[in-house]
Amino acid sequence: MKAIRKIIKIPKDHKITIEIPETIRDEQMAEILVIFNNDEDKKEKADISEAMNDPMFLEDLEKVNADFV
């Protein structure tokens, strides 16, 4: 299995062209996966990471955990 990874900005015409290396034989099957990175997802992950160091959050988490022990 070979993989080609390329990170691009979506162009205004919303069309992406993929160039396949000449070493890949004709008629070979390929799977194409497009993953969109959302800036809001990055912010949410940053907020979660920040919460893990927040003393009040950790205290509340310990209290909830104690209720189930």
PDB file of N, CA, C, O and CB in Angstrom:
ATOM      1  N   MET A   1       0.844  -1.172   0.000  1.00  0.00           N
ATOM      2  CA  MET A   1       0.000   0.000   0.000  1.00  0.00           C
ATOM      3  C   MET A   1       0.893   1.241   0.000  1.00  0.00           C
ATOM      4  O   MET A   1       1.900   1.288   0.708  1.00  0.00           O
ATOM      5  CB  MET A   1      -0.962  -0.005   1.220  1.00  0.00           C
ATOM      6  N   LYS A   2       0.529   2.217  -0.777  1.00  0.00           N
ATOM      7  CA  LYS A   2       1.231   3.491  -0.813  1.00  0.00           C
ATOM      8  C   LYS A   2       0.233   4.581  -0.468  1.00  0.00           C
ATOM      9  O   LYS A   2      -0.957   4.459  -0.758  1.00  0.00           O
ATOM     10  CB  LYS A   2       1.890   3.745  -2.206  1.00  0.00           C
ATOM     11  N   ALA A   3       0.719   5.638   0.148  1.00  0.00           N
ATOM     12  CA  ALA A   3      -0.153   6.759   0.504  1.00  0.00           C
ATOM     13  C   ALA A   3       0.478   8.062   0.040  1.00  0.00           C
ATOM     14  O   ALA A   3       1.695   8.242   0.101  1.00  0.00           O
ATOM     15  CB  ALA A   3      -0.417   6.795   2.032  1.00  0.00           C
ATOM     16  N   ILE A   4      -0.361   8.949  -0.416  1.00  0.00           N
ATOM     17  CA  ILE A   4       0.070  10.296  -0.792  1.00  0.00           C
ATOM     18  C   ILE A   4      -0.712  11.250   0.098  1.00  0.00           C
ATOM     19  O   ILE A   4      -1.940  11.192   0.158  1.00  0.00           O
ATOM     20  CB  ILE A   4      -0.169  10.598  -2.340  1.00  0.00           C
ATOM     21  N   ARG A   5       0.001  12.119   0.782  1.00  0.00           N
ATOM     22  CA  ARG A   5      -0.667  13.073   1.660  1.00  0.00           C
ATOM     23  C   ARG A   5      -0.291  14.481   1.232  1.00  0.00           C
ATOM     24  O   ARG A   5       0.882  14.796   1.031  1.00  0.00           O
ATOM     25  CB  ARG A   5      -0.291  12.827   3.149  1.00  0.00           C
ATOM     26  N   LYS A   6      -1.290  15.305   1.101  1.00  0.00           N
ATOM     27  CA  LYS A   6      -1.045  16.686   0.713  1.00  0.00           C
ATOM     28  C   LYS A   6      -2.064  17.562   1.434  1.00  0.00           C
ATOM     29  O   LYS A   6      -3.261  17.279   1.393  1.00  0.00           O
ATOM     30  CB  LYS A   6      -1.134  16.871  -0.841  1.00  0.00           C
ATOM     31  N   ILE A   7      -1.605  18.611   2.087  1.00  0.00           N
ATOM     32  CA  ILE A   7      -2.494  19.533   2.780  1.00  0.00           C
ATOM     33  C   ILE A   7      -2.607  20.792   1.936  1.00  0.00           C
ATOM     34  O   ILE A   7      -1.601  21.400   1.571  1.00  0.00           O
ATOM     35  CB  ILE A   7      -1.975  19.858   4.222  1.00  0.00           C
ATOM     36  N   ILE A   8      -3.840  21.178   1.628  1.00  0.00           N
ATOM     37  CA  ILE A   8      -4.081  22.335   0.773  1.00  0.00           C
ATOM     38  C   ILE A   8      -5.179  23.212   1.349  1.00  0.00           C
ATOM     39  O   ILE A   8      -5.929  22.786   2.227  1.00  0.00           O
ATOM     40  CB  ILE A   8      -4.449  21.891  -0.642  1.00  0.00           C
ATOM     41  N   LYS A   9      -5.268  24.429   0.856  1.00  0.00           N
ATOM     42  CA  LYS A   9      -6.409  25.294   1.137  1.00  0.00           C
ATOM     43  C   LYS A   9      -7.432  25.054   0.039  1.00  0.00           C
ATOM     44  O   LYS A   9      -7.073  24.880  -1.126  1.00  0.00           O
ATOM     45  CB  LYS A   9      -5.991  26.812   1.214  1.00  0.00           C
ATOM     46  N   ILE A  10      -8.690  25.044   0.407  1.00  0.00           N
ATOM     47  CA  ILE A  10      -9.738  24.835  -0.580  1.00  0.00           C
ATOM     48  C   ILE A  10      -9.795  26.069  -1.488  1.00  0.00           C
ATOM     49  O   ILE A  10      -9.944  27.191  -1.004  1.00  0.00           O
ATOM     50  CB  ILE A  10     -11.124  24.572   0.111  1.00  0.00           C
ATOM     51  N   PRO A  11      -9.675  25.860  -2.801  1.00  0.00           N
ATOM     52  CA  PRO A  11      -9.718  26.998  -3.720  1.00  0.00           C
ATOM     53  C   PRO A  11     -11.140  27.558  -3.849  1.00  0.00           C
ATOM     54  O   PRO A  11     -12.115  26.898  -3.488  1.00  0.00           O
ATOM     55  CB  PRO A  11      -9.187  26.583  -5.101  1.00  0.00           C
ATOM     56  N   LYS A  12     -11.236  28.767  -4.364  1.00  0.00           N
ATOM     57  CA  LYS A  12     -12.547  29.425  -4.496  1.00  0.00           C
ATOM     58  C   LYS A  12     -13.506  28.642  -5.375  1.00  0.00           C
ATOM     59  O   LYS A  12     -14.718  28.702  -5.168  1.00  0.00           O
ATOM     60  CB  LYS A  12     -12.375  30.819  -5.063  1.00  0.00           C
ATOM     61  N   ASP A  13     -12.985  27.907  -6.352  1.00  0.00           N
ATOM     62  CA  ASP A  13     -13.875  27.117  -7.218  1.00  0.00           C
ATOM     63  C   ASP A  13     -14.239  25.766  -6.603  1.00  0.00           C
ATOM     64  O   ASP A  13     -15.008  25.000  -7.183  1.00  0.00           O
ATOM     65  CB  ASP A  13     -13.219  26.897  -8.577  1.00  0.00           C
ATOM     66  N   HIS A  14     -13.684  25.480  -5.429  1.00  0.00           N
ATOM     67  CA  HIS A  14     -13.965  24.240  -4.681  1.00  0.00           C
ATOM     68  C   HIS A  14     -13.657  22.983  -5.485  1.00  0.00           C
ATOM     69  O   HIS A  14     -14.334  21.966  -5.335  1.00  0.00           O
ATOM     70  CB  HIS A  14     -15.421  24.214  -4.249  1.00  0.00           C
ATOM     71  N   LYS A  15     -12.644  23.050  -6.332  1.00  0.00           N
ATOM     72  CA  LYS A  15     -12.236  21.882  -7.116  1.00  0.00           C
ATOM     73  C   LYS A  15     -10.788  21.551  -6.787  1.00  0.00           C
ATOM     74  O   LYS A  15      -9.928  22.430  -6.736  1.00  0.00           O
ATOM     75  CB  LYS A  15     -12.412  22.137  -8.645  1.00  0.00           C
ATOM     76  N   ILE A  16     -10.538  20.270  -6.565  1.00  0.00           N
ATOM     77  CA  ILE A  16      -9.202  19.795  -6.233  1.00  0.00           C
ATOM     78  C   ILE A  16      -8.784  18.762  -7.286  1.00  0.00           C
ATOM     79  O   ILE A  16      -9.549  17.857  -7.618  1.00  0.00           O
ATOM     80  CB  ILE A  16      -9.160  19.183  -4.786  1.00  0.00           C
ATOM     81  N   THR A  17      -7.577  18.908  -7.797  1.00  0.00           N
ATOM     82  CA  THR A  17      -7.027  17.952  -8.755  1.00  0.00           C
ATOM     83  C   THR A  17      -5.947  17.134  -8.051  1.00  0.00           C
ATOM     84  O   THR A  17      -5.130  17.676  -7.306  1.00  0.00           O
ATOM     85  CB  THR A  17      -6.450  18.680 -10.019  1.00  0.00           C
ATOM     86  N   ILE A  18      -5.955  15.834  -8.294  1.00  0.00           N
ATOM     87  CA  ILE A  18      -4.973  14.950  -7.674  1.00  0.00           C
ATOM     88  C   ILE A  18      -4.067  14.388  -8.754  1.00  0.00           C
ATOM     89  O   ILE A  18      -4.537  13.770  -9.709  1.00  0.00           O
ATOM     90  CB  ILE A  18      -5.664  13.807  -6.883  1.00  0.00           C
ATOM     91  N   GLU A  19      -2.772  14.601  -8.602  1.00  0.00           N
ATOM     92  CA  GLU A  19      -1.810  14.018  -9.537  1.00  0.00           C
ATOM     93  C   GLU A  19      -1.266  12.738  -8.928  1.00  0.00           C
ATOM     94  O   GLU A  19      -0.817  12.723  -7.782  1.00  0.00           O
ATOM     95  CB  GLU A  19      -0.654  15.017  -9.864  1.00  0.00           C
ATOM     96  N   ILE A  20      -1.311  11.667  -9.705  1.00  0.00           N
ATOM     97  CA  ILE A  20      -0.858  10.363  -9.259  1.00  0.00           C
ATOM     98  C   ILE A  20       0.518  10.098  -9.882  1.00  0.00           C
ATOM     99  O   ILE A  20       0.703  10.321 -11.079  1.00  0.00           O
ATOM    100  CB  ILE A  20      -1.887   9.243  -9.643  1.00  0.00           C
ATOM    101  N   PRO A  21       1.485   9.624  -9.083  1.00  0.00           N
ATOM    102  CA  PRO A  21       2.817   9.346  -9.625  1.00  0.00           C
ATOM    103  C   PRO A  21       2.773   8.329 -10.772  1.00  0.00           C
ATOM    104  O   PRO A  21       1.923   7.439 -10.794  1.00  0.00           O
ATOM    105  CB  PRO A  21       3.733   8.833  -8.516  1.00  0.00           C
ATOM    106  N   GLU A  22       3.678   8.475 -11.699  1.00  0.00           N
ATOM    107  CA  GLU A  22       3.751   7.576 -12.859  1.00  0.00           C
ATOM    108  C   GLU A  22       4.051   6.134 -12.446  1.00  0.00           C
ATOM    109  O   GLU A  22       3.771   5.202 -13.200  1.00  0.00           O
ATOM    110  CB  GLU A  22       4.821   8.065 -13.838  1.00  0.00           C
ATOM    111  N   THR A  23       4.616   5.949 -11.258  1.00  0.00           N
ATOM    112  CA  THR A  23       4.966   4.597 -10.796  1.00  0.00           C
ATOM    113  C   THR A  23       3.739   3.765 -10.438  1.00  0.00           C
ATOM    114  O   THR A  23       3.841   2.547 -10.287  1.00  0.00           O
ATOM    115  CB  THR A  23       5.887   4.682  -9.591  1.00  0.00           C
ATOM    116  N   ILE A  24       2.592   4.400 -10.300  1.00  0.00           N
ATOM    117  CA  ILE A  24       1.354   3.675  -9.997  1.00  0.00           C
ATOM    118  C   ILE A  24       0.766   3.194 -11.320  1.00  0.00           C
ATOM    119  O   ILE A  24       0.601   3.971 -12.260  1.00  0.00           O
ATOM    120  CB  ILE A  24       0.326   4.581  -9.208  1.00  0.00           C
ATOM    121  N   ARG A  25       0.452   1.896 -11.377  1.00  0.00           N
ATOM    122  CA  ARG A  25      -0.010   1.327 -12.641  1.00  0.00           C
ATOM    123  C   ARG A  25      -1.431   1.799 -12.977  1.00  0.00           C
ATOM    124  O   ARG A  25      -2.234   2.098 -12.092  1.00  0.00           O
ATOM    125  CB  ARG A  25       0.036  -0.207 -12.579  1.00  0.00           C
ATOM    126  N   ASP A  26      -1.708   1.854 -14.265  1.00  0.00           N
ATOM    127  CA  ASP A  26      -3.037   2.237 -14.760  1.00  0.00           C
ATOM    128  C   ASP A  26      -4.085   1.235 -14.290  1.00  0.00           C
ATOM    129  O   ASP A  26      -3.775   0.069 -14.044  1.00  0.00           O
ATOM    130  CB  ASP A  26      -3.040   2.331 -16.304  1.00  0.00           C
ATOM    131  N   GLU A  27      -5.297   1.686 -14.172  1.00  0.00           N
ATOM    132  CA  GLU A  27      -6.453   0.859 -13.809  1.00  0.00           C
ATOM    133  C   GLU A  27      -6.402   0.325 -12.381  1.00  0.00           C
ATOM    134  O   GLU A  27      -7.255  -0.475 -11.997  1.00  0.00           O
ATOM    135  CB  GLU A  27      -6.562  -0.297 -14.760  1.00  0.00           C
ATOM    136  N   GLN A  28      -5.430   0.745 -11.595  1.00  0.00           N
ATOM    137  CA  GLN A  28      -5.348   0.303 -10.204  1.00  0.00           C
ATOM    138  C   GLN A  28      -6.415   1.035  -9.397  1.00  0.00           C
ATOM    139  O   GLN A  28      -6.690   2.208  -9.651  1.00  0.00           O
ATOM    140  CB  GLN A  28      -3.923   0.559  -9.610  1.00  0.00           C
ATOM    141  N   MET A  29      -7.007   0.361  -8.441  1.00  0.00           N
ATOM    142  CA  MET A  29      -8.025   0.971  -7.593  1.00  0.00           C
ATOM    143  C   MET A  29      -7.340   1.861  -6.550  1.00  0.00           C
ATOM    144  O   MET A  29      -6.255   1.543  -6.065  1.00  0.00           O
ATOM    145  CB  MET A  29      -8.903  -0.121  -6.905  1.00  0.00           C
ATOM    146  N   ALA A  30      -7.983   2.966  -6.217  1.00  0.00           N
ATOM    147  CA  ALA A  30      -7.461   3.880  -5.208  1.00  0.00           C
ATOM    148  C   ALA A  30      -8.618   4.364  -4.344  1.00  0.00           C
ATOM    149  O   ALA A  30      -9.739   4.531  -4.824  1.00  0.00           O
ATOM    150  CB  ALA A  30      -6.715   5.080  -5.865  1.00  0.00           C
ATOM    151  N   GLU A  31      -8.340   4.584  -3.090  1.00  0.00           N
ATOM    152  CA  GLU A  31      -9.336   5.127  -2.164  1.00  0.00           C
ATOM    153  C   GLU A  31      -8.940   6.571  -1.878  1.00  0.00           C
ATOM    154  O   GLU A  31      -7.788   6.848  -1.543  1.00  0.00           O
ATOM    155  CB  GLU A  31      -9.428   4.276  -0.830  1.00  0.00           C
ATOM    156  N   ILE A  32      -9.881   7.477  -2.007  1.00  0.00           N
ATOM    157  CA  ILE A  32      -9.606   8.892  -1.772  1.00  0.00           C
ATOM    158  C   ILE A  32     -10.405   9.330  -0.552  1.00  0.00           C
ATOM    159  O   ILE A  32     -11.618   9.132  -0.483  1.00  0.00           O
ATOM    160  CB  ILE A  32      -9.963   9.765  -3.026  1.00  0.00           C
ATOM    161  N   LEU A  33      -9.709   9.923   0.401  1.00  0.00           N
ATOM    162  CA  LEU A  33     -10.318  10.374   1.648  1.00  0.00           C
ATOM    163  C   LEU A  33      -9.997  11.847   1.817  1.00  0.00           C
ATOM    164  O   LEU A  33      -8.833  12.242   1.763  1.00  0.00           O
ATOM    165  CB  LEU A  33      -9.810   9.541   2.872  1.00  0.00           C
ATOM    166  N   VAL A  34     -11.022  12.662   2.022  1.00  0.00           N
ATOM    167  CA  VAL A  34     -10.827  14.095   2.230  1.00  0.00           C
ATOM    168  C   VAL A  34     -11.245  14.414   3.661  1.00  0.00           C
ATOM    169  O   VAL A  34     -12.384  14.161   4.054  1.00  0.00           O
ATOM    170  CB  VAL A  34     -11.645  14.951   1.189  1.00  0.00           C
ATOM    171  N   ILE A  35     -10.325  14.966   4.430  1.00  0.00           N
ATOM    172  CA  ILE A  35     -10.597  15.330   5.817  1.00  0.00           C
ATOM    173  C   ILE A  35     -10.500  16.837   5.933  1.00  0.00           C
ATOM    174  O   ILE A  35      -9.485  17.426   5.561  1.00  0.00           O
ATOM    175  CB  ILE A  35      -9.609  14.625   6.802  1.00  0.00           C
ATOM    176  N   PHE A  36     -11.539  17.462   6.440  1.00  0.00           N
ATOM    177  CA  PHE A  36     -11.548  18.905   6.600  1.00  0.00           C
ATOM    178  C   PHE A  36     -11.204  19.250   8.033  1.00  0.00           C
ATOM    179  O   PHE A  36     -11.878  18.803   8.960  1.00  0.00           O
ATOM    180  CB  PHE A  36     -12.913  19.498   6.207  1.00  0.00           C
ATOM    181  N   ASN A  37     -10.158  20.044   8.225  1.00  0.00           N
ATOM    182  CA  ASN A  37      -9.782  20.514   9.550  1.00  0.00           C
ATOM    183  C   ASN A  37     -10.539  21.790   9.829  1.00  0.00           C
ATOM    184  O   ASN A  37     -10.428  22.774   9.098  1.00  0.00           O
ATOM    185  CB  ASN A  37      -8.251  20.737   9.664  1.00  0.00           C
ATOM    186  N   ASN A  38     -11.303  21.758  10.886  1.00  0.00           N
ATOM    187  CA  ASN A  38     -12.142  22.882  11.252  1.00  0.00           C
ATOM    188  C   ASN A  38     -11.472  23.666  12.374  1.00  0.00           C
ATOM    189  O   ASN A  38     -11.071  23.079  13.379  1.00  0.00           O
ATOM    190  CB  ASN A  38     -13.548  22.404  11.676  1.00  0.00           C
ATOM    191  N   ASP A  39     -11.346  24.969  12.222  1.00  0.00           N
ATOM    192  CA  ASP A  39     -10.730  25.802  13.254  1.00  0.00           C
ATOM    193  C   ASP A  39     -11.477  25.698  14.584  1.00  0.00           C
ATOM    194  O   ASP A  39     -10.867  25.799  15.648  1.00  0.00           O
ATOM    195  CB  ASP A  39     -10.684  27.259  12.795  1.00  0.00           C
ATOM    196  N   GLU A  40     -12.803  25.496  14.527  1.00  0.00           N
ATOM    197  CA  GLU A  40     -13.584  25.357  15.756  1.00  0.00           C
ATOM    198  C   GLU A  40     -13.192  24.083  16.503  1.00  0.00           C
ATOM    199  O   GLU A  40     -13.185  24.064  17.734  1.00  0.00           O
ATOM    200  CB  GLU A  40     -15.091  25.348  15.440  1.00  0.00           C
ATOM    201  N   ASP A  41     -12.865  23.014  15.761  1.00  0.00           N
ATOM    202  CA  ASP A  41     -12.423  21.775  16.399  1.00  0.00           C
ATOM    203  C   ASP A  41     -11.127  22.000  17.158  1.00  0.00           C
ATOM    204  O   ASP A  41     -10.949  21.485  18.262  1.00  0.00           O
ATOM    205  CB  ASP A  41     -12.242  20.663  15.356  1.00  0.00           C
ATOM    206  N   LYS A  42     -10.213  22.777  16.560  1.00  0.00           N
ATOM    207  CA  LYS A  42      -8.942  23.072  17.212  1.00  0.00           C
ATOM    208  C   LYS A  42      -9.172  23.870  18.482  1.00  0.00           C
ATOM    209  O   LYS A  42      -8.519  23.626  19.497  1.00  0.00           O
ATOM    210  CB  LYS A  42      -8.011  23.838  16.265  1.00  0.00           C
ATOM    211  N   LYS A  43     -10.108  24.834  18.434  1.00  0.00           N
ATOM    212  CA  LYS A  43     -10.411  25.649  19.617  1.00  0.00           C
ATOM    213  C   LYS A  43     -11.023  24.778  20.712  1.00  0.00           C
ATOM    214  O   LYS A  43     -10.689  24.915  21.889  1.00  0.00           O
ATOM    215  CB  LYS A  43     -11.373  26.812  19.253  1.00  0.00           C
ATOM    216  N   GLU A  44     -11.920  23.883  20.310  1.00  0.00           N
ATOM    217  CA  GLU A  44     -12.560  22.999  21.284  1.00  0.00           C
ATOM    218  C   GLU A  44     -11.522  22.107  21.971  1.00  0.00           C
ATOM    219  O   GLU A  44     -11.580  21.913  23.185  1.00  0.00           O
ATOM    220  CB  GLU A  44     -13.638  22.134  20.599  1.00  0.00           C
ATOM    221  N   LYS A  45     -10.578  21.567  21.201  1.00  0.00           N
ATOM    222  CA  LYS A  45      -9.528  20.734  21.787  1.00  0.00           C
ATOM    223  C   LYS A  45      -8.650  21.554  22.723  1.00  0.00           C
ATOM    224  O   LYS A  45      -8.226  21.059  23.767  1.00  0.00           O
ATOM    225  CB  LYS A  45      -8.673  20.092  20.686  1.00  0.00           C
ATOM    226  N   ALA A  46      -8.375  22.803  22.357  1.00  0.00           N
ATOM    227  CA  ALA A  46      -7.568  23.673  23.212  1.00  0.00           C
ATOM    228  C   ALA A  46      -8.320  23.963  24.509  1.00  0.00           C
ATOM    229  O   ALA A  46      -7.721  23.985  25.584  1.00  0.00           O
ATOM    230  CB  ALA A  46      -7.216  24.995  22.478  1.00  0.00           C
ATOM    231  N   ASP A  47      -9.641  24.188  24.410  1.00  0.00           N
ATOM    232  CA  ASP A  47     -10.447  24.446  25.604  1.00  0.00           C
ATOM    233  C   ASP A  47     -10.454  23.233  26.530  1.00  0.00           C
ATOM    234  O   ASP A  47     -10.370  23.379  27.750  1.00  0.00           O
ATOM    235  CB  ASP A  47     -11.885  24.818  25.210  1.00  0.00           C
ATOM    236  N   ILE A  48     -10.553  22.047  25.956  1.00  0.00           N
ATOM    237  CA  ILE A  48     -10.556  20.825  26.766  1.00  0.00           C
ATOM    238  C   ILE A  48      -9.206  20.658  27.453  1.00  0.00           C
ATOM    239  O   ILE A  48      -9.147  20.305  28.631  1.00  0.00           O
ATOM    240  CB  ILE A  48     -10.877  19.583  25.894  1.00  0.00           C
ATOM    241  N   SER A  49      -8.125  20.909  26.723  1.00  0.00           N
ATOM    242  CA  SER A  49      -6.788  20.805  27.314  1.00  0.00           C
ATOM    243  C   SER A  49      -6.616  21.804  28.446  1.00  0.00           C
ATOM    244  O   SER A  49      -6.015  21.495  29.476  1.00  0.00           O
ATOM    245  CB  SER A  49      -5.709  21.029  26.250  1.00  0.00           C
ATOM    246  N   GLU A  50      -7.144  22.998  28.250  1.00  0.00           N
ATOM    247  CA  GLU A  50      -7.050  24.034  29.281  1.00  0.00           C
ATOM    248  C   GLU A  50      -7.862  23.629  30.512  1.00  0.00           C
ATOM    249  O   GLU A  50      -7.433  23.861  31.642  1.00  0.00           O
ATOM    250  CB  GLU A  50      -7.544  25.398  28.732  1.00  0.00           C
ATOM    251  N   ALA A  51      -9.029  23.027  30.298  1.00  0.00           N
ATOM    252  CA  ALA A  51      -9.876  22.610  31.418  1.00  0.00           C
ATOM    253  C   ALA A  51      -9.179  21.562  32.272  1.00  0.00           C
ATOM    254  O   ALA A  51      -9.370  21.528  33.488  1.00  0.00           O
ATOM    255  CB  ALA A  51     -11.211  22.064  30.907  1.00  0.00           C
ATOM    256  N   MET A  52      -8.376  20.709  31.656  1.00  0.00           N
ATOM    257  CA  MET A  52      -7.704  19.661  32.409  1.00  0.00           C
ATOM    258  C   MET A  52      -6.694  20.209  33.407  1.00  0.00           C
ATOM    259  O   MET A  52      -6.219  19.473  34.272  1.00  0.00           O
ATOM    260  CB  MET A  52      -7.019  18.717  31.466  1.00  0.00           C
ATOM    261  N   ASN A  53      -6.361  21.491  33.298  1.00  0.00           N
ATOM    262  CA  ASN A  53      -5.444  22.123  34.241  1.00  0.00           C
ATOM    263  C   ASN A  53      -6.144  23.139  35.132  1.00  0.00           C
ATOM    264  O   ASN A  53      -5.498  23.811  35.936  1.00  0.00           O
ATOM    265  CB  ASN A  53      -4.315  22.793  33.494  1.00  0.00           C
ATOM    266  N   ASP A  54      -7.458  23.254  34.995  1.00  0.00           N
ATOM    267  CA  ASP A  54      -8.229  24.217  35.767  1.00  0.00           C
ATOM    268  C   ASP A  54      -8.557  23.621  37.139  1.00  0.00           C
ATOM    269  O   ASP A  54      -9.211  22.580  37.212  1.00  0.00           O
ATOM    270  CB  ASP A  54      -9.528  24.617  35.012  1.00  0.00           C
ATOM    271  N   PRO A  55      -8.110  24.266  38.233  1.00  0.00           N
ATOM    272  CA  PRO A  55      -8.337  23.719  39.577  1.00  0.00           C
ATOM    273  C   PRO A  55      -9.815  23.496  39.908  1.00  0.00           C
ATOM    274  O   PRO A  55     -10.163  22.483  40.515  1.00  0.00           O
ATOM    275  CB  PRO A  55      -7.735  24.643  40.604  1.00  0.00           C
ATOM    276  N   MET A  56     -10.685  24.425  39.518  1.00  0.00           N
ATOM    277  CA  MET A  56     -12.117  24.262  39.815  1.00  0.00           C
ATOM    278  C   MET A  56     -12.701  23.072  39.063  1.00  0.00           C
ATOM    279  O   MET A  56     -13.499  22.315  39.615  1.00  0.00           O
ATOM    280  CB  MET A  56     -12.892  25.541  39.452  1.00  0.00           C
ATOM    281  N   PHE A  57     -12.303  22.906  37.803  1.00  0.00           N
ATOM    282  CA  PHE A  57     -12.790  21.781  37.006  1.00  0.00           C
ATOM    283  C   PHE A  57     -12.336  20.471  37.636  1.00  0.00           C
ATOM    284  O   PHE A  57     -13.125  19.537  37.775  1.00  0.00           O
ATOM    285  CB  PHE A  57     -12.290  21.882  35.543  1.00  0.00           C
ATOM    286  N   LEU A  58     -11.078  20.405  38.012  1.00  0.00           N
ATOM    287  CA  LEU A  58     -10.537  19.178  38.600  1.00  0.00           C
ATOM    288  C   LEU A  58     -11.209  18.867  39.935  1.00  0.00           C
ATOM    289  O   LEU A  58     -11.459  17.704  40.252  1.00  0.00           O
ATOM    290  CB  LEU A  58      -9.019  19.299  38.790  1.00  0.00           C
ATOM    291  N   GLU A  59     -11.499  19.909  40.716  1.00  0.00           N
ATOM    292  CA  GLU A  59     -12.189  19.714  42.001  1.00  0.00           C
ATOM    293  C   GLU A  59     -13.596  19.164  41.767  1.00  0.00           C
ATOM    294  O   GLU A  59     -14.026  18.233  42.447  1.00  0.00           O
ATOM    295  CB  GLU A  59     -12.258  21.049  42.796  1.00  0.00           C
ATOM    296  N   ASP A  60     -14.309  19.744  40.803  1.00  0.00           N
ATOM    297  CA  ASP A  60     -15.652  19.256  40.479  1.00  0.00           C
ATOM    298  C   ASP A  60     -15.602  17.819  39.976  1.00  0.00           C
ATOM    299  O   ASP A  60     -16.464  17.007  40.312  1.00  0.00           O
ATOM    300  CB  ASP A  60     -16.312  20.159  39.429  1.00  0.00           C
ATOM    301  N   LEU A  61     -14.610  17.515  39.184  1.00  0.00           N
ATOM    302  CA  LEU A  61     -14.454  16.164  38.657  1.00  0.00           C
ATOM    303  C   LEU A  61     -14.222  15.167  39.789  1.00  0.00           C
ATOM    304  O   LEU A  61     -14.776  14.068  39.770  1.00  0.00           O
ATOM    305  CB  LEU A  61     -13.294  16.110  37.653  1.00  0.00           C
ATOM    306  N   GLU A  62     -13.417  15.539  40.763  1.00  0.00           N
ATOM    307  CA  GLU A  62     -13.167  14.671  41.917  1.00  0.00           C
ATOM    308  C   GLU A  62     -14.443  14.445  42.714  1.00  0.00           C
ATOM    309  O   GLU A  62     -14.697  13.331  43.173  1.00  0.00           O
ATOM    310  CB  GLU A  62     -12.082  15.275  42.820  1.00  0.00           C
ATOM    311  N   LYS A  63     -15.256  15.497  42.885  1.00  0.00           N
ATOM    312  CA  LYS A  63     -16.521  15.363  43.622  1.00  0.00           C
ATOM    313  C   LYS A  63     -17.475  14.413  42.918  1.00  0.00           C
ATOM    314  O   LYS A  63     -18.100  13.570  43.562  1.00  0.00           O
ATOM    315  CB  LYS A  63     -17.187  16.729  43.795  1.00  0.00           C
ATOM    316  N   VAL A  64     -17.593  14.541  41.610  1.00  0.00           N
ATOM    317  CA  VAL A  64     -18.464  13.661  40.845  1.00  0.00           C
ATOM    318  C   VAL A  64     -17.940  12.227  40.919  1.00  0.00           C
ATOM    319  O   VAL A  64     -18.715  11.286  41.088  1.00  0.00           O
ATOM    320  CB  VAL A  64     -18.566  14.133  39.374  1.00  0.00           C
ATOM    321  N   ASN A  65     -16.644  12.067  40.794  1.00  0.00           N
ATOM    322  CA  ASN A  65     -16.032  10.740  40.869  1.00  0.00           C
ATOM    323  C   ASN A  65     -16.287  10.090  42.230  1.00  0.00           C
ATOM    324  O   ASN A  65     -16.551   8.891  42.315  1.00  0.00           O
ATOM    325  CB  ASN A  65     -14.522  10.833  40.604  1.00  0.00           C
ATOM    326  N   ALA A  66     -16.205  10.892  43.287  1.00  0.00           N
ATOM    327  CA  ALA A  66     -16.425  10.383  44.650  1.00  0.00           C
ATOM    328  C   ALA A  66     -17.852   9.846  44.826  1.00  0.00           C
ATOM    329  O   ALA A  66     -18.075   8.919  45.605  1.00  0.00           O
ATOM    330  CB  ALA A  66     -16.152  11.495  45.682  1.00  0.00           C
ATOM    331  N   ASP A  67     -18.805  10.425  44.108  1.00  0.00           N
ATOM    332  CA  ASP A  67     -20.187   9.969  44.187  1.00  0.00           C
ATOM    333  C   ASP A  67     -20.367   8.551  43.625  1.00  0.00           C
ATOM    334  O   ASP A  67     -21.323   7.857  43.972  1.00  0.00           O
ATOM    335  CB  ASP A  67     -21.090  10.938  43.441  1.00  0.00           C
ATOM    336  N   PHE A  68     -19.454   8.134  42.770  1.00  0.00           N
ATOM    337  CA  PHE A  68     -19.577   6.825  42.128  1.00  0.00           C
ATOM    338  C   PHE A  68     -18.652   5.775  42.718  1.00  0.00           C
ATOM    339  O   PHE A  68     -18.635   4.634  42.255  1.00  0.00           O
ATOM    340  CB  PHE A  68     -19.305   6.953  40.664  1.00  0.00           C
ATOM    341  N   VAL A  69     -17.895   6.139  43.718  1.00  0.00           N
ATOM    342  CA  VAL A  69     -16.945   5.183  44.322  1.00  0.00           C
ATOM    343  C   VAL A  69     -17.574   4.524  45.520  1.00  0.00           C
ATOM    344  O   VAL A  69     -16.943   3.690  46.168  1.00  0.00           O
ATOM    345  CB  VAL A  69     -15.629   5.880  44.732  1.00  0.00           C
TER     346      VAL A  69
END
